[in-house]
Amino acid sequence: AQTVTQSQPEMSVQEAETVTLSCTYDTSESDYYLFWYKQPPSRQMILVIRQEAYKQQNATENRFSVNFQKAAKSFSLKISDSQLGDAAMYFCAYLTPQGAQKLVFGQGTRLTINP
Amino acid sequence: DARVTQTPRHKVTEMGQEVTMRCQPILGHNTVFWYRQTMMQGLELLAYFRNRAPLDDSGMPKDRFSAEMPDATLATLKIQPSEPRDSAVYFCASGLAGAFAGYTFGSGTRLTVV
């Protein structure tokens, strides 16, 4: 079974600085998708960014980018120019295109932005 | 923006009572998931449907939990009887199978069983 590990329960960063959240996963499949979700205090789960495993190019969405290392099974999220509104729980998730196509989540990283 | 609607947003109930949580998926989405979020276990998959058919509910305690999708616009998760250990946030998410675009989550139902 696939597993997703986020080794940093908490992170903090100064406003306007850059922070990187780590995620590793375990799978024997070659085709899959990876996601980062943000959960602010409102508890709404918001999709931040998506990466297809067959693409070598790292995904970017404005201030959010990923470093996808397929061989190392690593998928980190970089937030540039951190803003107070970025404070949230961040979840890394894995999805296989076969069968259930269900999301498997990591335990989450709580990000604090210091003004 | 299209959204997944969950009701109620909060629910406090006494142990032993029946609880029903509802979810309206995004129109056109054919896959619906129920997740439970707790501090200890994180986000756990309870059940999911595709084209209204239940495909996997192995994550649910069968003796007290049931999930149904009576029509394409409504998914329900029922707990009977409820127990304090069921206290959690329950999320519904919907998506389109094969799109791999990620799933859209509702705002969740925070359930407290006292």
Interface residues (C-beta under 8 A of the other chain):
Chain A: Y33 F35 Y37 S42 R43 Q44 M45 I46 L47 R50 E52 F91 A93 L95 P97 A100 Q101 K102 L103 V104 F105 G106 Q107 G108
Chain B: T31 F33 G42 L43 L45 Y48 L55 D56 V89 F91 A93 A97 G98 F100 A101 G102 Y103 T104 F105 S107 G108 R110
